[in-house]
């Protein structure tokens, strides 16, 4: 029977994507592991590999198609001895969902279960049924429940609630066997199944038509929003409207750091290493989070999660948006190691080649606009992070020295945006104090 190739979920939150480019054409023979297509999510362009071997019998979604829902049929793979006629035959002769499925399909179903992986393998052949697979369900918190199309269809026919079934597939994905072994639960009281009251959706401003009407007769260009820009707009709107920000500001004297950095770079020149001020800022923040462990935390809906390692995200501007790749265990790494890792992440971010696990997570972020000459600014927290540090440019300013004399120093302004649900004022002030002390006494960071 022909094998259905479905649109994969390349991250836990992906619901749709763009089929950017097919790397095969109809009639091509492929083996497991061969690249089939390039798929764009809201953050990255990722390669999609074949799980099974066979011949590409039919491509159903063309290059460049946007908004392709996860688990949409995008192509059909033919096994040896099958022809294009079998595609129509399979479609016109549906199988009962409770019919015995070949053992190979169970194996393939488990392979497809890794929807949250960077590889995005997804070619589960499913038995046809008169009942279409229902849409992917969501749990009580609104997160998508990962289940194969066959599992969803069987659950619907048996009247099972997928939220009550524990998946045994990769990454907890619900597969056919999980649903077949599950038994319908007793109907709960109405009060128990009543969804939690949700706050009304915030007003999003005037409609598109209303705004365009304001500029009728004026020359303008309409710019279509891509997935990344839509995601940035939604997440930052949510952040500013739902996260209770407060802001703490300090000035940092950089003269000791600049001298120390210059000396280090001379010694590291033979190794091809050149440390940036941003490398020191990353290290300073990572160590500060260890010094104030209660601030190394994220908001998780009805609880706070305190992390032990310092996983620091750094904003990287790319064409059309930005990434926040995460440097994990930053407190444990040397300055040269952080520098090399940051350069690699930034390069691949600009090429949109980061895997989801490289830009998801972290408790704290850094946004540095100093290289653009910005003196100071307030950054928006990237949920679920507890805080973000906005870094301005270092500038020569008159200051009062320790001896009371007026002198000139290189001063950098920073603003710490804090989620008040996670970090209170005094704790935020202590965290910022630790960052300042690390940067003004850089040798301490090597101790």
LINLINWO-V653496 format. One record per helix or strand. SS is the DSSP state (helix for helix, strand for strand). FROM is the first residue (numbers start at 1). TO is the last residue. Records with the same first field share a line. If there is no record, write none. Layout:
# LINLINWO-V653496
SS=FROM-TO + FROM-TO
This chain:
# LINLINWO-V653496
strand=3-6 + 16-22 + 29-30 + 35-40 + 45-49 + 54-59 + 65-69 + 73-78 + 138-138 + 144-144 + 147-147 + 174-174 + 245-253 + 297-299 + 304-306 + 312-318 + 321-327 + 364-368 + 385-385 + 387-400 + 406-419
helix=84-92 + 103-112 + 149-158 + 162-164 + 170-172 + 176-181 + 190-193 + 208-214 + 227-242 + 255-271 + 277-291 + 293-295 + 330-332 + 335-350 + 356-359 + 370-372 + 425-440 + 442-446
